[in-house]
Amino acid sequence: MAGQQMPIPTVHEPAEMALPERPEARIASDRGAAAYRLITRAIARLLRWWHRTPADQPNFRSWYQFRFDRYKRARIERYGASMAGWRCPSEPELVSIVLPVYNGERFVTEAIESVLSQSYRNFELILVDDGSTDSTPRILDRYAERDPRIRVVHQDNRRLPASLSHGFRLARGEFLTWTSDDNRLEPECLERLVACLRRHPEWEMVYANLDIIGDDGEPLIDSDWYRGYQVPPGSPHIHLPTDTAELNVRANNYVGAAFLYRDRVAHLLGDYSALRFTTEDYDYWQQVNELLNLRHADFEAPIYEYRFHDQSLTAREEELNILVVREFLMVFDDFRRDFHLTPLVWMIDAEGAEKRRAAQLAKRMRQAGHSVISPDRHAPAAFPRLWFPVVYVRLAARPAGAVVERGKLPRNALTVLAVPGGEEALAREMPECWDLCLVLDSSRRPEPTLLPYQGWYAVPGIREAFSALDVRARSHHLRSIEAEIAAERPAELGFSVVICTYRRSERLIRAVRSAARQSLPPADYEILLVNNAPEAELSPLVGELREELFPGDPDRLRLVNCPLKGLSHARNAGISEARGEVVCFLDDDAVARRDWLAELARAWDADPRAGVIGGKIVVKQPDSAPAWFSDRGLGYWSHFVPDYAGLRWVESTKEFPWGANWTARRRVLLEIGGFRCHYGRRGEDFGGGEELVAALLVRRLGYRVGVMPTAEVLHDVDPRRFTRRHLKKTLHAGTLVKYRLRSDLYLPPGPAPKGVLWSLAGYCGRLLRGPRSDRFERLRGYYSLLARLRLLSTVASDSLARASRGW
């Protein structure tokens, strides 16, 4: 098969197909063939009557809404959404308003006066001067001297996200908002927003409509800003979308500037991201929308005046490169939604009578699909730093003397102390080793206030706190991943070879040996063996291979334990611990040629914009293949042999490299959030597509995808995998994965039921016309037809779901 590029199994489009030579599937006579033709014509006529055209016209908006709705429903089903009973150490009914300002002498007086003119009087105004060099500091100080509700913070210039975070860490109110120094609140703005949240206790945040004004403070008529939302057209009244389903999947921050959220939002999500300057608000609203309850206000009247002028951030969009920054945010948020549906790792520790509560919590964790482990049986180094949040919960009888040694926990673990309610006074100060401190008594006012976002928090019980702790843990861990991206530390090595496995085998040992005996200088690369089955003890094997391959440098072969099962989880664990600039993924049954890394190094040096580069994969055929087998089907066992000799930058997804020989820059993988864990093989689930998703996202960020045919590996597939069952499962998984790629909008939206019916009609025709002598083609055709029938059920179900929601 040299010189022939095989189709990617997960997105395979079979060519000519025929029924297999089996009694239940064979067309035995011309009468049977005529019946099939009759059925084919009937399907075609039905389709013509149904939609009059065979071409699908997908409603892109409905797909955006459907994708987020599907995520949100899965999120609520697994981890819950109710934060009822989670009480924060805030002052009831107080609204805290943060106003960050940098050199805002021109408009800041109007902004402050609009706050002081509010009909809702129970508020505090926190003015954050971000290192202004004009008269702004003097203006702010004069207002603070006149009104005790105003506080001023002067700081060095740290930009908007840090200013917001600083202000909200000082806030004392039950309700929170912020405003810009060039905008104005209508007199009833706070009153109407507070009343809305009171009417809807299950909502965490609301946003309302606004008016647009110009540099002179007068309404903007016939403006190009918000043109699609002007009601009526040409007016300054902006009516924002009421459906939040598109906020996270389309680059459109339509929340606006008139909003209010509860204290628990800030206490659960934490600070605004310092890495998202110019998109810090959009980034925050996306997190509220995907983890909590974000809603449009239940009234239509505009309550805020948003000013457009030549120095506003919106007007400087091109100068500040906001569109590019926003695209990086959209890709990272795509990762966040995948991340929010993956399990967490929980460590639960209890004292005496609290062990009963600990058992209840552990049961709730397991019901939600989380992993619960004993704190005593796992060393801190046993977990990867990134992608695997760990929550340590200590149930103690009293807070006095409660401490935890961070060094005995996994890195970046979230530490939670929970104590029972009662009359005992709560400590006014707790060690910084605790990230959260809870008192299990919702009737108790959560005082005193500890460090910002540390507690005390009052909850009915530890089980009721589950949803909130889940949100806090994920938000906490995402900050670690963002910090890793921002660090931009130089790589220690050129390459990290990652081999993911779940058992000890001779093929695994050959794979490690081939990676260790590369022609590239030894100081340029390392090997990471990722154990994706924690119950399989691989430490002895790693010790043996170190003595054999790296007696003088054992750190060149490291073992990484992945606590969650699944190939994508394992690969992310490898990315987390890799020290190389480029991460190379090699299958545990593949043997790399001696010059494999050297050829990859040549490819990576060719273009600094390279994001993903793959190589040639030659499948070792079994000595005694089944009678039905043909080498034309080697692609279903990952055969990938391009018909060109040198490095090529590819555009089509059918040309993208495959996972048995797939490499990417570590920094780029961090920027896209690694592999999507709801794609990729997991046990008997043959679904793939994770490399294709990653490559598509890498290209979306402006990087290139290439193939280097001279970087070759031999895929030594177990002969027992050359079975009809493997072919069937691969074809079925590939068909469904391709549809999922479309329904998740990594590829253009998927077909409607009519499109699948047309496809089935075409399949029937090809099956009838195809050659009857080729057993492999008949078998492949039959399994492909079965896969399309199964796909029809999925597509119909999704179409009905969208229709039922009016999409």
C-alpha positions, 0 to 999 in steps of 0.5 A: 500500500506504499504511496496510497493515503488511506481514509481516516476511520473516524470520518470515513466516507466509503466508496462503492459498497455491496452487501456481504456474502451472508444468508441474512444479507444476500440478495438471492434473486432478481425479485429481491433486487427489484424490491430494493429498487422499489424501496429506493424509489419510495424513499426518494419520492418521500423526500421530494414530497417532504422537503422538495429538495434533497439539499439540507439548508441547516439553521446555523442559529439553531445548531449554536443554541442546541449545542449549548443547551445540550451541554447545559442539560448534561451539566445540570443532570450530572452535577446539579445547578441549585446553589440555594442555601449557600450563604456568603459572608456579605451584608444583606440587601447591600449593593456593591458597585466597583468603578475602575478608572484610568485617566478618566477625568473627562467623564468620571464625574458623570459616572459617579453622579449617576450612581449617587442619584440612584433611587436604591440607596443601600449601596457602596461605591468602590472607586479603583484608581488604576495608576491615573496620571491626570486629575482623576485621583483628586476627583475620586478623593473629593467624592470619598470625603463627601460621602461615607458610602464611597471608598477609594483605592489607589494602585499602580497601573495593573489594567482593568481585570486586576482593578475589578478583582481588587475592587470586588475583594473589598466588596461587602454587598449581597449584590454586585455590579461594576460600571465604567467611568464613561457610562451612566446609570439611569436613576432606577437601574439598581432598584429594578435589577435588585427587584428582579433578582428578588423575584427569581431567587434561583437566578445568579445574574441578570442583565438588562437593556440599555441606551447608547449615547455619544461623546456629548452624552446625547442619544445616538440616532441611526448609529452603526453600533448595536444596529441589529438590536435597535428597537425601533431601528435607528433609535438609541434603545438597545434590546439585547437577546433574551436567550443566553444559549448562543453567548458561549458558542458565538463570538458575541458579547451581548450581555451589555453593561447593565447587570447585577449578580449575587455575592455567591458568583464572585465567591465561587468563580473568583477573580476576573482573569488578568489574562483576558484584558479587553475580554475580561467581562465576556470571559466572566459572563461565559463562566456564569452562563455555563456554571450558574444561572444567567438570565435577561431581566424580566423587564424591557425598559433600558436602564443604562446609558452606554457611551461610544467615543474615540477612546473607549475600548470598543472604539479601539477594537482594531488597535487592541487586537480585540478580535484575535483575543476574542477568538482565543477566548472562544477556543478556550471556552470550548475547552471549559465546557468539555472540562466542566463535564469531566469528573473531579477527584475527591479526597474526603477526611473525617473525624469521629462522628463526622465520618457518617457525613463523609460517607454521604458525601462520598456516595453523592460524589460517586453518583455524579461519576466522580472519583473518590480516593483515600488521602492516605494512599496517594502521594502528592506526585501521583497526580498531574498538575493540570486537567485533573482537579483534586478537592480535599474535604476535611470534616472536623468537629471544630475549627480550632487547630484544624490544619492541612499540610499542603505538601501531603496533597496533590499540587493545586488541590482545593482544600475545604474545611467543614465544621458542624453548626451550633453555638460555638463561635467561629474563628475570626482567622483561619490558616491560609492552608484552607481555601474554603471554610464552611459551617454546616448550618444554613440558619446561621449568619456566615460571620465573621469574614475571613480572607477574601473568598475563604469564608465562612460560608453557611450551608444546610449540609455537606451534600447540599454544598456539592454543586457549589464546591464543584463550581469552585473547584473547577474555577480554581483549577482553570486559573492554574491552566491559564497561569501555565499559558501565561507563564511562557517559560522556555522549554527544558527539552526539545521533545517529550514522547508520550506513550499512553497505556493501561497494561504491561505488555511486550508491545509496550516495552518495544515501543519504549525501547524504540523511543529511547534509541533515537538518533537525536541527541539524548539531551534533547528529549524525554519519555513519559509513560502515562498509566491510564489504569491506576490499578495496574502497577507499572512502577516496577516496569519503569524501574526495569526500563530505566536500568536498561535504557537510562542507567545514568539519567533515570529522569529521561523516563518518567511514569505519570499516573492518570486518575481518570480513564480514557485516552484523551485524559491520558494524553492530557496528563502527558501534556501536563507533565511534559518538559519538551517544546513539542509533545509527541504521541506514540501508541503503546503498540507502535515502534518508531524508526531510529530517525523518527524524532530527527525527521520530526525536528527537521519538520518543526524547524521549517515553520514557526507557525507550525502547530501540529505535525504528524508522520507516516504510519505503516500497519504490520499485517497479520501473518494469517489474515482472515479470508475476508480481509483486504489491505485496502482496509488497513486504514481501519487499523490506523494505516496512514501512508501519504503519496508524497515524500516531503513535508506538506502543510495540509488543509483538508481534514481528510489529510490530517495526521492520525494519533499513532504518530501525532505531535504538537507544540505544548504551548499550542495544546495549552492554548486550546485546552488540550484534547477534548475528553468527550472524544477519544477511545475509552474501553470498548468505545471505539469513538475517536476524533480527538486529534481531528478536533485538536487540529481544527482548533489549532488551525482556528488560532492561526497555526498550521497542520503538516505531515512529514512522511519520513517520520515513520512508525510501524504499528504492530497491531495485535493480530487478534484485532483483525476481526469483523467485530473491529471493522464493524465497531470502527465503522459505526464509531466513525459515522457517529463521530463525524456527525458529532463533529458537525453537531458540535460545530467543529465541522459545518452543521450536520444533516437533517433526517432527510439528508440521512435518508438520501444517504441511505437511498444512495447506499442502497443503490451502490449496494445493488450495483457493487461487485459481488465477488469482493468479500471485503467491500460487501462486508464494509458496505453492509456495516456502513449501511447499518451505521447509517441506520443507527445515525438516522435515529440519532439525527431524528432525535436531535432534530425533534429536540431542536424543534421542540424548543422552537429552534 
